[in-house]
Amino acid sequence: PQGVDINGSTVIIRDCVFTGNLKIEGNSSVEMINSTCVNLDVSGSKLHAVDSVFAAVTTTGDSNITLVDSNFTTGSFTSGLVFLKDSVASAAVSFNASTWRAHGSTFKDNLTSTNSHTNLFRSTVEKAFSHVGSSKDCVIYQSTLGRVSGHELFSDANRTWVTYSDVHHVSHAGGAEAYFIKNRFLTDKNKNFSPISANGPNCKYFIN
């Protein structure tokens, strides 16, 4: 119940239930399969988790995280690499100064990407999605954003691409280029918003 601390080690965890927290640090390399812990804290290490369940997930340092078919509550990912595939987050998730991708994943609360390159593919954000960082790019493909709650998609990315997606409404500010191609904007949940609000004074918009 006091948790497990992995430091500078290579570890395989399979079919385990930890009733405490799991901390991975010191350039460790961990593979986790069909296992559960409370809070997960990764610092400067590698983790590949499959079919696993966590409460809060926190990563810092130059970590490399992959979660596949896994569930967690909140997520705070700072720097490093993050890949979420077919995973579910039940509370708010934030990426800060990280390189991240989500494929086939569901975010049931707000999702925020700050000073990070955004790559969201075939995923669902049930509430608000915000990309904040004018020096980074935002790519959203075949995804659903804000359709459950009527929340907005916001981006001030240097280049924004939103394609083949279902969006409640979008607010765009700043950046150099923004592309909105083959999307559906459906403002039926919250009718007080325009489907597209283009506010980038120096941005070139392509709406096709």
C-alpha positions as CSV (number, residue, x, y, z in Angstrom):
1,P,0.0,0.0,0.0
2,Q,3.0,2.4,0.4
3,G,3.7,2.1,-3.4
4,V,6.6,1.1,-5.5
5,D,9.6,3.2,-6.6
6,I,11.6,2.1,-9.6
7,N,15.0,3.9,-10.0
8,G,17.5,3.3,-12.7
9,S,16.1,-0.2,-13.5
10,T,14.6,-2.2,-16.3
11,V,11.4,-3.8,-15.1
12,I,8.5,-5.8,-16.5
13,I,5.2,-5.6,-14.5
14,R,2.6,-8.1,-15.5
15,D,-0.8,-8.9,-13.9
16,C,-0.1,-6.8,-10.8
17,V,-2.4,-4.7,-8.6
18,F,-0.6,-2.0,-6.6
19,T,-2.8,-0.4,-4.0
20,G,-0.3,2.5,-3.7
21,N,1.5,4.7,-6.2
22,L,4.0,3.8,-8.8
23,K,7.0,6.0,-9.3
24,I,9.5,5.5,-12.2
25,E,12.6,7.6,-12.3
26,G,16.4,7.6,-12.9
27,N,16.4,6.6,-16.6
28,S,14.4,3.4,-15.9
29,S,12.7,1.4,-18.6
30,V,9.4,-0.2,-17.6
31,E,6.9,-2.4,-19.4
32,M,3.5,-2.7,-17.7
33,I,0.9,-5.2,-18.8
34,N,-2.6,-5.7,-17.5
35,S,-1.8,-4.0,-14.2
36,T,-3.2,-1.3,-11.9
37,C,-1.8,1.3,-9.5
38,V,-3.1,4.4,-7.9
39,N,-1.1,7.4,-9.1
40,L,1.6,7.0,-11.8
41,D,4.7,9.4,-11.7
42,V,7.3,9.1,-14.4
43,S,10.4,11.2,-14.4
44,G,13.1,11.0,-17.1
45,S,12.3,7.4,-17.9
46,K,10.5,5.1,-20.4
47,L,7.2,3.4,-19.9
48,H,5.1,1.3,-22.2
49,A,1.8,0.3,-20.6
50,V,-0.9,-1.9,-22.1
51,D,-4.3,-2.8,-20.7
52,S,-3.5,-0.9,-17.5
53,V,-5.4,1.4,-15.1
54,F,-4.2,4.5,-13.2
55,A,-5.6,7.4,-11.3
56,A,-3.5,10.5,-11.9
57,V,-0.7,10.3,-14.4
58,T,2.2,12.8,-14.1
59,T,5.3,12.8,-16.3
60,T,8.3,15.2,-16.2
61,G,11.8,15.4,-17.6
62,D,12.8,13.7,-20.9
63,S,10.3,10.8,-20.5
64,N,9.0,8.6,-23.2
65,I,5.4,7.4,-22.4
66,T,3.2,5.0,-24.4
67,L,-0.3,4.0,-23.1
68,V,-2.2,1.5,-25.1
69,D,-5.8,0.3,-24.2
70,S,-5.4,1.9,-20.8
71,N,-7.6,4.1,-18.6
72,F,-6.6,6.9,-16.3
73,T,-8.3,9.9,-14.6
74,T,-6.2,13.1,-14.8
75,G,-3.1,13.5,-16.8
76,S,-0.3,16.1,-16.6
77,F,2.4,15.5,-19.2
78,T,5.4,17.9,-19.2
79,S,8.1,17.7,-21.8
80,G,9.2,14.4,-23.3
81,L,7.3,12.1,-25.8
82,V,3.8,10.9,-25.2
83,F,1.7,8.5,-27.3
84,L,-1.9,7.5,-26.3
85,K,-3.5,4.8,-28.3
86,D,-7.1,3.6,-27.7
87,S,-7.0,4.9,-24.2
88,V,-9.5,6.8,-22.1
89,A,-9.0,9.8,-19.7
90,S,-12.0,10.5,-17.4
91,A,-10.8,13.9,-16.2
92,A,-8.8,16.9,-17.4
93,V,-5.6,16.3,-19.3
94,S,-2.8,18.7,-20.1
95,F,0.4,18.6,-22.2
96,N,3.1,21.2,-21.6
97,A,6.2,21.6,-23.8
98,S,5.9,18.0,-24.9
99,T,5.6,16.1,-28.2
100,W,2.4,14.1,-28.1
101,R,0.1,12.1,-30.2
102,A,-3.4,10.6,-29.5
103,H,-4.9,8.0,-31.7
104,G,-8.3,6.4,-31.1
105,S,-8.5,7.9,-27.6
106,T,-11.2,9.5,-25.6
107,F,-10.9,12.6,-23.4
108,K,-14.0,13.0,-21.3
109,D,-13.1,16.3,-19.9
110,N,-11.0,19.3,-21.1
111,L,-7.8,18.8,-23.0
112,T,-5.1,21.4,-23.1
113,S,-1.9,21.5,-25.2
114,T,0.5,24.3,-24.2
115,N,3.7,25.0,-26.1
116,S,3.4,21.6,-27.7
117,H,2.9,20.2,-31.1
118,T,-0.7,18.8,-31.2
119,N,-1.4,15.6,-33.1
120,L,-5.0,14.3,-32.5
121,F,-6.1,11.5,-34.8
122,R,-9.5,9.7,-34.7
123,S,-10.0,10.7,-31.2
124,T,-12.8,12.3,-29.1
125,V,-12.7,15.3,-26.8
126,E,-16.0,15.5,-25.1
127,K,-15.5,19.0,-23.6
128,A,-13.1,21.8,-24.6
129,F,-9.9,21.5,-26.5
130,S,-7.3,24.3,-26.4
131,H,-4.0,24.5,-28.3
132,V,-2.0,27.4,-26.8
133,G,1.4,28.2,-28.3
134,S,1.9,30.2,-31.5
135,S,5.2,28.7,-32.3
136,K,3.8,25.1,-32.5
137,D,1.5,23.3,-34.9
138,C,-1.9,21.8,-34.3
139,V,-3.1,18.8,-36.4
140,I,-6.6,17.3,-35.9
141,Y,-7.8,14.6,-38.1
142,Q,-11.0,12.5,-38.1
143,S,-11.8,13.5,-34.6
144,T,-14.8,14.7,-32.6
145,L,-14.5,17.8,-30.4
146,G,-17.0,19.5,-28.1
147,R,-20.0,17.6,-29.6
148,V,-21.1,16.1,-26.3
149,S,-21.1,19.4,-24.3
150,G,-21.1,22.3,-26.7
151,H,-17.5,23.4,-25.8
152,E,-15.1,25.0,-28.3
153,L,-12.0,24.1,-30.1
154,F,-9.4,26.9,-29.6
155,S,-6.1,27.3,-31.4
156,D,-3.5,30.0,-31.9
157,A,-1.0,27.6,-33.4
158,N,1.5,28.7,-36.0
159,R,-0.3,26.3,-38.4
160,T,-3.6,24.7,-37.7
161,W,-5.1,21.8,-39.7
162,V,-8.5,20.5,-38.8
163,T,-9.8,18.0,-41.4
164,Y,-12.6,15.4,-41.7
165,S,-13.7,16.1,-38.1
166,D,-17.0,16.9,-36.2
167,V,-16.6,20.1,-34.2
168,H,-19.2,22.0,-32.2
169,H,-17.5,25.4,-32.8
170,V,-14.0,26.7,-33.3
171,S,-12.3,29.9,-32.2
172,H,-9.0,30.7,-33.9
173,A,-6.6,33.4,-33.0
174,G,-3.1,34.3,-34.3
175,G,-0.8,32.0,-36.2
176,A,0.3,32.1,-39.9
177,E,-2.0,29.6,-41.6
178,A,-5.2,27.8,-40.7
179,Y,-6.9,25.0,-42.7
180,F,-10.4,23.8,-42.1
181,I,-11.2,21.1,-44.7
182,K,-14.1,18.7,-45.0
183,N,-15.4,19.2,-41.4
184,R,-18.9,19.4,-39.9
185,F,-19.6,22.3,-37.5
186,L,-22.7,21.5,-35.5
187,T,-23.7,24.2,-32.9
188,D,-26.8,22.4,-31.7
189,K,-25.6,22.0,-28.0
190,N,-24.8,25.6,-27.5
191,K,-26.4,27.9,-30.0
192,N,-24.8,31.1,-28.7
193,F,-21.7,30.7,-30.9
194,S,-20.8,31.0,-34.5
195,P,-19.4,27.7,-36.0
196,I,-16.2,29.4,-37.0
197,S,-14.7,32.5,-35.4
198,A,-11.5,33.6,-37.3
199,N,-9.6,36.2,-35.2
200,G,-6.1,35.9,-36.5
201,P,-5.1,39.4,-37.9
202,N,-2.1,38.1,-39.8
203,C,-3.3,34.6,-40.5
204,K,-4.2,33.1,-43.9
205,Y,-7.4,31.1,-43.7
206,F,-8.4,28.2,-46.0
207,I,-12.0,27.0,-45.4
208,N,-12.9,24.3,-47.9
